[in-house]
Amino acid sequence: MDVDVYRRVLLGLQASFAARMNREAASGRQQSPESPVDIGDVSVADEAESEDFTEAELDATILKQIEDALRRIEDGTYGRCVVDGGPIEPKRLDAVPWAAYCIKHQTLLEAASRPKPKL
C-alpha cells in the first residue's frame, strides 16, 4: 500500500472539508434577517440556519476522522483496523480513506448504534 498517495488524498480532503465547514457555519450565521419581517420569513431563516449548522457539524465530524487518519499514517498504523489491528480492505480505503475499521468491525459498530425495535 502506498501510504503517500493516501496522505496526499487526505490532506486534500482536509483542506476541502475545512473550507466547506467554514462556509456553512458562516452561511448559518448570516441567515438571521436584520430587518423586521413576518413570522414566515423568520421560520424559513431558522430552518436554513439549522441546515447550515447541521452540515457544518457533519463536516467537522468527518474532518476529525481525516485528522485521525493522518495521525495513523504518522504513527504507522494507517490501513489497520483500530479494533484488532487487522488490515482494512484497500477498496474500503479507496472509497473512505479515513476509515478506521475493517468492514467486519464497521458493520458491528453500525449495528450496535441502531435503535432496537420495540415489541
C-alpha positions as CSV (number, residue, x, y, z in Angstrom):
1,M,0.0,0.0,0.0
2,D,1.3,3.4,-1.0
3,V,0.7,5.5,2.1
4,D,2.0,8.6,0.5
5,V,-0.9,8.5,-2.0
6,Y,-3.4,8.3,0.9
7,R,-1.6,11.1,2.7
8,R,-2.0,13.4,-0.3
9,V,-5.7,12.4,-0.7
10,L,-6.4,13.0,3.0
11,L,-4.6,16.4,3.0
12,G,-6.7,17.5,0.0
13,L,-9.8,16.3,1.7
14,Q,-8.8,18.0,4.9
15,A,-8.5,21.4,3.2
16,S,-11.7,20.9,1.3
17,F,-13.8,19.9,4.3
18,A,-12.3,22.7,6.5
19,A,-13.2,25.3,3.8
20,R,-16.7,23.9,3.3
21,M,-17.3,23.7,7.1
22,N,-16.3,27.4,7.5
23,R,-18.6,28.4,4.6
24,E,-21.5,26.5,6.0
25,A,-21.0,28.0,9.5
26,A,-20.7,31.5,8.1
27,S,-23.9,30.9,6.0
28,G,-25.7,29.7,9.1
29,R,-24.8,32.9,10.9
30,Q,-26.0,35.1,8.0
31,Q,-29.5,33.5,7.9
32,S,-31.0,35.8,10.6
33,P,-32.9,38.6,9.0
34,E,-31.7,42.0,10.0
35,S,-34.9,44.0,9.2
36,P,-38.4,43.4,10.5
37,V,-40.1,40.6,8.6
38,D,-43.1,38.4,9.1
39,I,-43.0,35.2,11.1
40,G,-42.9,33.0,8.0
41,D,-39.6,34.7,6.9
42,V,-38.2,34.1,10.4
43,S,-39.2,30.4,10.2
44,V,-37.6,29.9,6.8
45,A,-34.4,31.7,8.0
46,D,-34.4,29.5,11.2
47,E,-34.7,26.3,9.1
48,A,-31.9,27.4,6.7
49,E,-29.7,28.3,9.6
50,S,-30.3,24.9,11.2
51,E,-29.5,23.1,8.0
52,D,-26.3,25.1,7.5
53,F,-25.1,24.3,11.1
54,T,-26.0,20.6,10.7
55,E,-23.9,20.4,7.6
56,A,-21.1,22.2,9.3
57,E,-21.3,19.8,12.2
58,L,-21.2,16.8,9.9
59,D,-18.2,18.2,8.1
60,A,-16.5,18.8,11.4
61,T,-17.0,15.1,12.3
62,I,-15.5,13.9,9.0
63,L,-12.7,16.4,9.3
64,K,-11.8,14.9,12.8
65,Q,-11.8,11.4,11.2
66,I,-9.5,12.7,8.4
67,E,-7.1,14.2,11.0
68,D,-7.2,10.9,13.0
69,A,-6.3,9.0,9.7
70,L,-3.3,11.4,9.2
71,R,-2.1,10.7,12.7
72,R,-2.4,6.9,12.0
73,I,-0.2,7.5,8.9
74,E,2.4,9.2,11.1
75,D,2.4,6.5,13.7
76,G,2.5,3.7,11.2
77,T,-1.0,2.2,11.9
78,Y,-2.8,3.5,8.8
79,G,-4.7,0.8,7.0
80,R,-5.1,-1.3,10.1
81,C,-8.4,-1.7,12.0
82,V,-8.3,0.1,15.3
83,V,-10.1,-2.8,17.0
84,D,-8.0,-5.8,16.1
85,G,-5.1,-4.4,14.0
86,G,-6.2,-6.4,11.0
87,P,-5.9,-4.9,7.6
88,I,-8.6,-2.6,6.2
89,E,-9.5,-3.6,2.7
90,P,-7.8,-1.5,0.0
91,K,-11.2,-0.9,-1.8
92,R,-12.6,0.4,1.5
93,L,-9.6,2.8,1.9
94,D,-10.0,4.0,-1.7
95,A,-13.7,4.8,-1.0
96,V,-13.3,6.1,2.5
97,P,-9.6,7.0,3.0
98,W,-10.2,8.0,6.7
99,A,-11.7,4.6,7.5
100,A,-10.6,3.3,11.0
101,Y,-12.3,0.0,10.9
102,C,-12.4,-3.1,8.7
103,I,-15.8,-4.0,7.2
104,K,-16.5,-6.5,9.9
105,H,-16.0,-4.1,12.8
106,Q,-17.7,-1.2,11.0
107,T,-20.7,-3.3,10.5
108,L,-20.8,-4.3,14.1
109,L,-20.4,-0.7,15.2
110,E,-23.3,0.4,13.0
111,A,-25.5,-2.5,14.2
112,A,-24.8,-1.5,17.8
113,S,-25.9,2.1,17.2
114,R,-29.2,1.2,15.5
115,P,-32.3,1.6,17.6
116,K,-33.7,-1.6,18.9
117,P,-37.2,-2.5,17.7
118,K,-39.9,-2.3,20.4
119,L,-42.3,-5.2,20.7
